[in-house]
Amino acid sequence: RQMCIRDRCGNGAEAVEQIMAQSPDVVFLDVEMPVMDGFTVLKTLQDRGHQPMPHIIFVTAYDQYALNAFEVNALDYVLK
């Protein structure tokens, strides 16, 4: 697998497509995105049975999502 994927996705649906196509080890995922939020991206990957699941680091400007991030087993949560 590639060690570094530098794709930026314009929305959550694009993120799902890129993650499924490239299977990165780690994904920095914004919580608030157009089309579907970061939590929905993660749930969509799980629902589709994507394996191996990447480690998810949620990135956001809002601290109110931190608890949710760790409840879905995020590797980390970064406030920007």
N, C-alpha and C positions, 0 to 999 in steps of 0.2 A: 504494500500500500504506500501511497504517497506520504511523505513526512509533513508536508505543508501544503495546504490548499488555501489560496488567497481569494477565493470567490466571495463576493458580496452579493447577497440576494436582496431584491427589492421588496420582497414580501414573504410571508410564512410558507405559501405554497411553493415558491421557488426554493426555499430552504429545504423543504422536504425532498424535492426532486434532486437537489444537489447532494444532500446527505445520503440518500438512497443510491445514487449513481456512483459516488466517490468513496463512501464508507470511511470517513475520517475517524481518527481516534478521539479527537477532542473538538467540540463545537462551541464557539462563543455565540450565544443565542440571545438576541434582544427579547425582552418580555413583550414590549408593545410594538407590533408590526402590522402593516396592512394585510388584509385577507384572513390571516389567522395569527393569533398571538403565539409567543414562544411556548407556552404550556400546551397549546393545541398542536403545535409542531411535534413536540415530544410525544403526546398521546397518539398522534397519527402514525408516527414511526413505530410505536409499540403495537398499535392496532394492526398495522401491516406486517408485523412480525420481523421488522428489520433487525438483522444480526450481522455482526456484533453491534450492539448499541454503543454509540460514542459516549464519552464522558461529556456532560453538558455543564457549561459555565454560563449562567444567566447574567446578562449585562443590562442594567437599566438605571434610570435616574430616580426611580421610586423605591423607597425602602419597604413599602407595605407588601411587596411580593416576596420578601426574603423567606418567610416561613413556608409559603407554598413551594418555593424552589427546593428547599431541603426536604419537604415532604415527598417530592417526586425524585428524590435521590440525586439532586444536582451535585456535581463535584464542588462547585463554588458559586458565589453570588457576588457580583462586583457592581458597586454603585459608580456611575460615571458622572 
